[in-house]
Amino acid sequence: MDFDSLSMENPVIKEIQSLYSRKLYHDVFLKIDSFLACGSNKSLEVLKYLEDLLIPECYDEFSSSELGYNIHALETANLSVKVAKCKKAFSSGSAIKFLSKCLQFIHSSSQKDDKVDFTEATLVLKTNQAILKYESGITEEANSVLKEVEKYLKEKNSNFECVDPELQKQHYFLGMNYYRGDSHSDAGKFLDAALHYLTYTPASDLDGKMQMGMARDIIHAAIYSKDTFNFGKVLFHPIMNSLKGSKHENLLGLLRAFDEGSMVNFDKFKFSLEDDGNKLTSNQMKQLQEKMRLMALMVMCWKLEPNKRIVHFTDIARCCALKENSVEIALMRAMSVGLICGTIDQVKGNVTITSVKPRDINRAGVGALLTKVEGWLDKVEEVKAKIIKQ
């Protein structure tokens, strides 16, 4: 299809070409971006035109104003990713090949100008290419790309420097999908990636089915993760509203049970994890019960009055549904993972709690905390009054 026919069917193409001819490159970027954002389908001919415009076959390597060169590296990368996503609808292979072409172009540009940092543009392209490859079953590159971007983000954060939000969004999207995989599943890393991804992607931008699937997976990850003992950031996340009224609503009840340290509600909702007929194994049930008891112990200690920090083993056994001779082991386990700090007295059968791991709380929790602080202040005033009388 020639340019005249293409521009007749897509008037916006004629506008883009006119802006390009006048070297109004910033306006070209804006026009392409708005064109790609509209919901209409893009033909292969249109995408090929945009591809050649963004990544020209020949360009003046001595000119710093060439589209896609020098100062436009990151913008070119982000626009190229959007073109690749449109090309994916026709063929994932062609989208991957196009991003390889973009990487080569950015690499050539970086060699001609050492005053401009092309790192973020390169990482944007690498990350999105890894996403497309992973979705096509080519998983080898995902781990190395994740590590490369993670190292870059740490360096930037340590220097208090900004990073392109799109790079972070795509990085966490890749991580979320990679750590969900069976062969390298890591509940804690998946949870971290998913929550970070939602930081850059409002829940309203995801359709209902996507929200529900993510909410379910995030709850599973939070519950099964060996290092996660703070459930507030998950429980209070807006995406959890997608489960209300659905067949997975009981997962919210189970999550609240962990957050509240309620053994009763744990027993009530624990089988909500058995999705699609997949029964919990004995090892899974043992792991969940141990974690639930640790949460019950932590919440119990968190609720203690400031002047009443000595807890008897019998009270702990009752709260955590444990035999009294197993309480000391539970206390040592809770201390080893940093949930509580204190001193165990085996002779007297009690523990003195000195500190409890901080946890996210809702408005009701804030109210309870304020009540505790007010009670502590009243005790301070009483002691102060007694000292003055003496």
N, C-alpha and C positions, 0 to 999 in steps of 0.2 A: 504494500500500500504506500503510495507517494504522500508527500507532506500535505499537498492541497486537499486530497481526499481525507486524510487524517484530521486536518484542522476543520474541515467542514463537519465531520461527525463529532468532533470535540473542540468547540470554539475556544476553550481555555488553553488548548495547545498553541493556538495562534497568538494568544496573549503572552504565553510563556516565551515563545520564540521572539516576539517583538521586544520584550524586556531583555532577553539575552543578547539580542543584536545591538541594543543600546548600552550593553555592559552594566545594566542595573541588577547586579547579581544578588543583592540582598532581597530585592523584590521578586527575583526569580525563585529564590528559596521559599519565600512566604507563599507565593502562588502555587508552587509544587506541593508544599505542605498542606495547604487548604484543599487542593485538588485530591490528594491521596486520602485526606481525612473524610471526604464526602462518601456517602454510602454506595454510590453507583459502582457497578462492576467496571474494571479496567481491562481493556483488550490487550492481547500480547503485543500488538503493534504500538499501542500507547506506551506500554511499559518499556518496550525496546527503545522508543524515542527518549523517554526519561533516563533510561540507563546510559545511552550514548551522550546525553546532555550532561549528566552528573559525572560520568567517568569517560571522558572523550578518548578516542583511540590515539589522537595526536594533539598535543597542546604545546604551547610555548613554554619550555622549561625555564626560560630566563625571566618570564613575566610573573610577578607576584599577584596579579589581579585575575589570573585565569580561574574560572569557576572550579571549585573543588580543590584549589591549590592554596598553600600557605594558610592564611587566617581562617579559611573556610573548611579546614580539615574535619573538625568535630561536627559541624553542621552537615557536611557532605556525608559523613559516616551515618549520622542519625537519619538523614533522608534516604540514604541507600538502604538502610535496614527496613524502612517503610516500603520502599519499592520491592525489596526481597520478600516481604510478607505478602504483597499482592501477587508476586510471581509464584509463591508457594502454592497458591490456589490451583495453578496449572501444573507445576512440577517442583517438588522439593529439591530435586537435583539441580535444576536450572537456578533456583534461588541460592543454593550453596555455591554454585559456580560463579554467580554474579558477585557474591560477597568475597570470594577469592580474588576476583578481578579488582574489587574495591581495595582489598588489603594490599595488593601489589601496587596499586596507584598511590595509596597513602605512603607505602614504604619508599617508593621512588621519590615522592615529594619530600619526605623527611631527609633523604640523603642530599637534597639540593638546598636545604635551608636548616642550619643547625641553631637558628635563633628561636624557632618555634617548637613547642613541645607537641609531638604527634601521638604521645602515649595513649591518651584517653580515646582518641579516634580509633587507634589500632585495637584497643581493648574492647570498645563497643562492637566493632566488626567481628573480632574473635569470639566474643561471648555469644552474639546472635548466631554466628555460624555454628558454634558448638551446640546451641539449642536446636537448630534445624537438623544437625547431624544426629543428635541424641534422639529426637523424635523419629528419625528414619532408621534407628537401630544401630547407628555408629556411635558407640559410647566411649571409645578410647580417649578422645581429646577432652572430654568434659572435666575430668579430675584435674588435669594439668592447667586448663584455663581457669578453673575455680581458684586454684592455688595462686596463679599469677595475679588475678584481680584482687584476691584477698590480701596479698602482700602489698599491692599498690595502695589499696584502701587504708591499710594500717599505717603506711608511710605518710599518706596525706593527713590522716587523722592525728598522728603524732606531731605533725607540723601545723595543725589547725588550718589546713587548706581545704577549700571546697572541691567537691567531685561532682561531675555531671550526674544529675539525678537519674537520667535514662540508663547510664552505665550501672548504677547501683540497682535499679529496678530489674534489669535483665540479668545481672549477676545473681541476685537472690532468686529469681525465677528459675534459672538454670540449677542452682543449688537445691531448690525445693523439689524439682523433678528428679535430680540425680540421687539425693538422699532418700527419696521415696522408694527407689528401686530395691528389689528383693536381694540382689547379689551384694549390695553394699549399704543396706539399710542402716540408718543411724537416726533414732527417734529424736535425740537432742539436737542434732545438726539440722534435721528437717524442720523441727519446731522453730529454731532460730531463723532459718532461711525464710520460712513461711510468714512469720510475724514481721520480719524486715520487709519482705515483699509487699505486705499489706500496708506498710508505712508509706510506700511510694505508689500504691494502687488502692484508691478508695473502694470500699466494698460496693458502692453504688455503680462502679464501672464494670462490675462482674455480673453476669446473669445469675438468676436464682439457682439454677442447677450447679453452676460453678461455685457459688457461695456455700451451698449446702455440702458439696463434696469437700471443699477446703475446711469448713468448720468441723466436719466429722473427722477428717485426717488429723487436724490440729489437736483435737481432743484426744484421739488415740495416741498421738506422739507425746503429749503432755503427761498422760497417765503411764505410758510404758517407758518413758525416758528415766534412766536411773538417776540422773542428776537434777531433775526438775521437781522442786518442792514448793514452788510459788505458782499457784494456779489463778491468781487474780487477773494477771495480764491477759490470760486466755478467756477466763469466764466473763470478764467485763468488755471484751472486744465486740464491736457492733456486728461483726460477721456471725456471731453466735445466734443472733435473732433469726437467722434463716432456718434454724432447726426447730423453732417453735411451731407447733402444729403439724410437724412432719413425723414420719415413722422413727426418726432418730432423736426425738425430743428427750427420751430417757437418758441419752448421753449427757445432757445438761444436768440432769439430776445426779448422775454419777460424778460429774465434775464438781458440782456443789458439795457433794459428800466429802470429796478429798479436800476441798478448800475449807470446809467447816470442821473437818476431822470427825465426821459422824460415822461411826461403825454401823449404826442402824440403817442409815440411808445407803451405805456401801453395800450391805447385804441385800437391800431392796433393789438397787439398780445395777449391780455388777454384771448381770447377764445381758445388759444392753450392748456389751462389747461383742456379743456373739452374732455378728451380722451375717446374713445370707447362709445361715445354718452352720457356720464355722464355730465349733465348740471350743471353749477355753481349755487348754491343756492343764495338767496338774502343775507343771512348772510355772505357767503363766498365772494361775490362780495363787500359787504360793508367793510369787513376786508381787502381785497386786495386794495381797493381804499384808505382806511385810511393809510395803510402802504406805498402805492405809493406816497401819498401826503407828508408823512414824509420824504421819500427819496428825493423827489423833493426839499423840504425845506432845507434838510441837504446839498445836492449837491450845491444848490444855495448859501448857506452861505459859503461853502467850497471854492467856486470860487471867493469870494469877495476879493478885493484888501486890503492889510494890513492897509492902511490908509482910507479905505471907509467901515466902519463896521456898519454904521447906515442904516437900511433897512426899507422902508415905507410899511405899510400894503397893499397898492394898488399893489405894486410890488410882494409881496408874494401871494396875491390873484390871480394875473395873472399867476404866475409861477405854482401854485399848483391847479389851476382850482377850486378856492374856492370863496365863497361870502366874502366880506370884513368883515362882522360882525362875521365870523367864524375863522378869522385869529388868533385872540388872543387864542382861544381854541387850535388850531393847534400848536401854539408856546409853550403853556404850556405842551401839550402832548409831543412835541419833547424834551423839557427840562426835563420832568419827566423820560424819558427813556435814558437820557444822550447823546442825539444826538448833542445838542447845549447848550451853556451857554450864558446868556446875561441878559439885563435889558429891560423890556417892559415899554414904555411910552404911556399910554392910551390916554392922552390929545393930544399929537402930532401925535399919530397913527403910531408909529415906534418902532423898537427894535434895541438895540445896542448889536451886537454879540461880545462876548469876546473869545469864543473858540468853536471849532467844533470837533466832534468825529473823530479820525484817521480812514482812510480807505485804503484798498489795491488799488493800481493803477498800470496801465501798463506803457509801455515806453512813450506813448503819454501823460499820466498823469504826469509822471516824467518831461517831457519836459515843460508842462504847469506850474508845480510847480517851476521849475528852472526860468522860465520867471517871475513868481511872486516874487521870491527871488531877481532876478536881478533888478526888478522895485523898490522893497523895498530898496535895496542898493543904487540905484540912488537917491531916496528920502533922504536917510540918508546923502549922499554926498552933496545934495543941502542944507540941513539944516546946515551941518557942514560949508559949504562955507559962508552961511549968518552969522553964528556966528563969523567966523574969520573976516569978513568985519566990523562987529560991534566993 
